[in-house]
């Protein structure tokens, strides 16, 4: 597998911006020590969410989605809790493990 992570900034179901990590070649256990930054005006931070997709890079054909998770205003469970914690402590890194779910 050649995984990478694609992060999309979402608002009302529309993708506003996207960023991706480097591709880690030939591994099923990638480690990413990368920062992904989106500039969001403080007055809009409660209107957006992040869609996070782990992808398998494919030179020929389409890249395959391994799994996804979401954090932000329209997320549920841990994704919503993580977002609320980030809002409560601005400018402080808040980390959590998130389970990936299959794309339906």
C-alpha positions as CSV (number, residue, x, y, z in Angstrom):
1,X,0.0,0.0,0.0
2,X,1.1,3.6,-0.7
3,X,-1.1,5.6,1.6
4,X,-1.5,9.4,2.0
5,X,-4.0,11.5,3.8
6,X,-6.3,14.0,2.1
7,X,-7.9,16.7,4.4
8,X,-10.8,18.8,3.1
9,X,-12.2,21.9,4.7
10,X,-16.0,21.7,4.4
11,X,-18.8,24.2,4.9
12,X,-22.4,23.4,4.4
13,X,-21.5,20.2,2.4
14,X,-19.2,22.1,0.0
15,X,-15.4,21.6,-0.1
16,X,-13.7,25.0,0.3
17,X,-10.1,23.9,0.3
18,X,-8.1,20.7,0.4
19,X,-4.6,19.6,1.4
20,X,-2.7,16.3,1.3
21,X,0.3,14.7,3.0
22,X,3.2,13.1,1.3
23,X,2.7,9.5,0.1
24,X,4.4,6.8,2.3
25,X,5.5,4.1,0.0
26,X,5.1,0.3,0.6
27,X,3.7,0.5,4.2
28,X,0.5,-0.5,6.0
29,X,1.5,1.5,9.1
30,X,2.4,5.0,7.9
31,X,3.5,7.7,10.3
32,X,2.8,11.3,9.3
33,X,4.6,14.1,11.2
34,X,3.1,16.8,9.1
35,X,1.0,19.9,9.8
36,X,-1.9,20.8,7.6
37,X,-3.0,24.4,8.0
38,X,-6.1,26.2,6.9
39,X,-6.7,29.9,7.5
40,X,-10.2,30.2,8.9
41,X,-11.5,33.6,10.2
42,X,-12.4,33.2,13.9
43,X,-16.1,34.2,13.1
44,X,-16.4,31.2,10.7
45,X,-14.7,28.5,12.7
46,X,-18.0,27.3,14.1
47,X,-19.4,26.8,10.6
48,X,-16.8,24.4,9.1
49,X,-15.6,20.8,9.5
50,X,-12.7,18.7,8.3
51,X,-13.2,15.6,6.2
52,X,-10.2,13.3,6.5
53,X,-9.6,10.5,4.0
54,X,-6.8,8.0,4.1
55,X,-6.1,7.1,0.4
56,X,-4.0,4.4,-1.3
57,X,-2.0,6.0,-4.2
58,X,-2.3,4.2,-7.5
59,X,-0.1,5.1,-10.4
60,X,-2.6,3.6,-12.9
61,X,-6.3,4.2,-12.4
62,X,-8.0,5.8,-9.5
63,X,-6.6,6.3,-5.9
64,X,-8.6,4.1,-3.6
65,X,-10.2,5.4,-0.4
66,X,-9.0,3.2,2.6
67,X,-11.3,5.0,5.2
68,X,-12.6,8.3,6.3
69,X,-13.4,10.3,9.4
70,X,-14.8,13.7,10.1
71,X,-14.3,16.4,12.8
72,X,-16.2,19.6,13.1
73,X,-19.6,21.2,13.5
74,X,-21.4,18.4,11.6
75,X,-19.4,15.5,13.0
76,X,-20.8,13.0,15.4
77,X,-19.3,11.4,18.5
78,X,-15.5,11.6,18.9
79,X,-15.2,13.9,15.9
80,X,-17.6,16.5,17.5
81,X,-15.9,16.1,20.9
82,X,-12.5,16.7,19.4
83,X,-13.7,19.8,17.6
84,X,-15.3,21.2,20.7
85,X,-12.1,20.6,22.7
86,X,-10.0,22.4,20.0
87,X,-12.4,25.4,20.2
88,X,-12.2,25.5,24.0
89,X,-8.4,25.6,23.9
90,X,-7.4,27.8,20.8
91,X,-3.8,27.6,19.7
92,X,-3.1,24.5,21.7
93,X,-2.6,21.2,19.8
94,X,-5.3,18.7,20.8
95,X,-4.7,15.1,19.6
96,X,-7.0,12.1,19.5
97,X,-7.1,8.8,17.7
98,X,-10.1,8.5,15.3
99,X,-11.4,5.3,13.8
100,X,-11.7,5.2,10.1
101,X,-15.0,4.2,8.5
102,X,-15.7,2.8,5.1
103,X,-17.1,5.1,2.4
104,X,-20.7,4.2,1.6
